[in-house]
Amino acid sequence: MAPSRPGPTVPPARHDLASFFGALEGRVLEALWKRDAPASVRDLQADFPEAAYTTLMTTLDRLHRKGVLERLKAGRAFLYRPRYTSEELRARLASDTLRRLLGADHVAIEPIVSFFVDAVSRHDREVLDHLEQLVQARRRHASDKA
């Protein structure tokens, strides 16, 4: 048997949304979360000097169409504000991803579930214990309904 080699080093999780949104979309979301009020394209321009006005306008419209931003009419302009807090959006994205994975058949998700349990057990025994308690509680609840 060949000696096992360590896997690649994984950098600490970044708090950006690059895996779900483009780089500019993620930066625009971050800029909007820092504001106390809705913002127009013109309001955001100073935060994005490298981006053309029309690029920023298109990015805001795209985020609105994706359901991430609310858009309000203010005269001839639109004002944008996040529909969710940063934490709420990340939770929704994680939930949607997990729901899609769990929609796959048992054989397809087995490696993912196995990896998750291995990753949790390497990092935090308490989380693994809590996960086991949740599974047992769900099973009891399901058997009570049957």
C-alpha positions as CSV (number, residue, x, y, z in Angstrom):
1,M,0.0,0.0,0.0
2,A,1.4,3.4,-0.9
3,P,2.0,5.8,1.9
4,S,-0.7,8.4,2.3
5,R,0.1,11.9,1.3
6,P,-1.5,14.8,3.1
7,G,-4.2,16.5,1.1
8,P,-3.9,20.0,-0.2
9,T,-3.9,22.8,2.4
10,V,-7.2,24.5,2.4
11,P,-7.2,28.2,3.2
12,P,-9.5,29.4,6.0
13,A,-13.0,30.0,4.8
14,R,-13.4,33.5,3.4
15,H,-16.5,35.4,4.1
16,D,-17.1,36.4,0.5
17,L,-19.8,35.0,-1.7
18,A,-17.6,34.2,-4.7
19,S,-18.9,30.7,-5.1
20,F,-22.4,32.0,-5.6
21,F,-21.9,35.4,-7.2
22,G,-19.4,37.1,-9.3
23,A,-16.6,39.1,-7.7
24,L,-18.2,42.5,-8.4
25,E,-21.6,41.2,-7.3
26,G,-20.1,40.1,-4.0
27,R,-18.4,43.5,-3.5
28,V,-21.6,45.3,-4.3
29,L,-23.5,43.3,-1.7
30,E,-20.8,44.0,0.9
31,A,-21.0,47.7,0.1
32,L,-24.8,47.7,0.4
33,W,-24.7,45.8,3.7
34,K,-22.4,48.6,5.1
35,R,-25.0,51.3,4.3
36,D,-27.9,52.3,6.5
37,A,-30.1,53.3,3.7
38,P,-30.9,52.1,0.1
39,A,-28.4,53.3,-2.5
40,S,-28.5,54.3,-6.1
41,V,-25.9,53.5,-8.7
42,R,-24.5,57.0,-8.3
43,D,-24.3,56.5,-4.5
44,L,-22.2,53.4,-5.0
45,Q,-19.9,54.8,-7.7
46,A,-17.3,56.2,-5.3
47,D,-16.9,52.7,-3.8
48,F,-16.2,51.2,-7.3
49,P,-14.0,53.7,-9.2
50,E,-12.7,51.0,-11.5
51,A,-16.3,50.1,-12.7
52,A,-18.2,52.0,-15.3
53,Y,-21.5,53.4,-14.3
54,T,-23.3,51.1,-16.7
55,T,-21.4,48.0,-15.3
56,L,-22.5,48.9,-11.8
57,M,-26.1,49.5,-13.0
58,T,-26.1,46.1,-14.7
59,T,-24.7,44.4,-11.6
60,L,-27.3,45.9,-9.3
61,D,-30.1,44.9,-11.8
62,R,-28.7,41.3,-12.0
63,L,-28.7,41.0,-8.2
64,H,-32.3,42.3,-8.2
65,R,-33.3,39.7,-10.7
66,K,-31.6,37.0,-8.7
67,G,-33.9,38.1,-5.8
68,V,-31.1,39.3,-3.6
69,L,-31.8,43.0,-3.7
70,E,-35.0,45.0,-3.4
71,R,-35.4,47.9,-5.9
72,L,-37.3,51.0,-5.1
73,K,-38.2,53.8,-7.6
74,A,-37.0,57.2,-6.6
75,G,-37.8,59.8,-9.3
76,R,-35.9,58.6,-12.4
77,A,-33.5,56.5,-10.5
78,F,-33.7,53.2,-8.7
79,L,-32.6,52.7,-5.1
80,Y,-31.3,49.2,-4.0
81,R,-31.1,47.5,-0.7
82,P,-30.3,44.0,0.4
83,R,-33.3,41.8,0.8
84,Y,-31.4,39.7,3.4
85,T,-28.6,40.4,6.0
86,S,-25.3,38.9,5.2
87,E,-25.9,36.0,7.6
88,E,-29.4,35.4,6.3
89,L,-28.2,35.2,2.7
90,R,-25.4,32.8,3.5
91,A,-27.8,30.6,5.5
92,R,-30.3,30.6,2.5
93,L,-27.5,29.7,0.0
94,A,-26.2,26.9,2.2
95,S,-29.8,25.6,2.8
96,D,-30.6,25.7,-1.0
97,T,-27.3,23.9,-1.8
98,L,-28.0,21.2,0.8
99,R,-31.6,20.8,-0.3
100,R,-30.4,20.2,-3.9
101,L,-27.8,17.7,-2.7
102,L,-30.3,15.8,-0.7
103,G,-32.6,15.7,-3.7
104,A,-30.1,13.3,-5.3
105,D,-30.4,9.6,-4.7
106,H,-28.9,7.9,-1.6
107,V,-25.8,6.5,-3.5
108,A,-25.0,10.0,-4.9
109,I,-25.0,11.8,-1.6
110,E,-23.3,9.1,0.5
111,P,-19.8,10.4,-0.2
112,I,-20.9,14.0,0.7
113,V,-22.5,12.9,4.0
114,S,-19.4,10.8,4.8
115,F,-17.1,13.7,4.1
116,F,-19.2,16.0,6.2
117,V,-19.1,13.6,9.2
118,D,-15.3,13.2,8.8
119,A,-14.7,16.9,8.5
120,V,-16.8,17.6,11.6
121,S,-15.2,14.8,13.7
122,R,-11.7,16.1,12.8
123,H,-12.5,19.6,14.0
124,D,-15.0,19.4,16.8
125,R,-16.1,16.3,18.8
126,E,-18.9,18.3,20.4
127,V,-20.5,19.2,17.1
128,L,-20.4,15.5,16.1
129,D,-22.1,14.6,19.4
130,H,-24.7,17.3,18.8
131,L,-25.3,16.0,15.3
132,E,-25.8,12.5,16.6
133,Q,-28.4,13.9,19.1
134,L,-30.2,15.7,16.4
135,V,-30.4,12.5,14.2
136,Q,-31.7,10.5,17.2
137,A,-34.3,13.2,18.0
138,R,-35.5,13.3,14.3
139,R,-35.8,9.5,14.3
140,R,-37.9,9.5,17.5
141,H,-40.1,12.2,16.1
142,A,-40.6,10.3,12.8
143,S,-41.4,7.0,14.7
144,D,-43.9,8.9,16.9
145,K,-45.7,10.1,13.8
146,A,-45.9,6.6,12.3
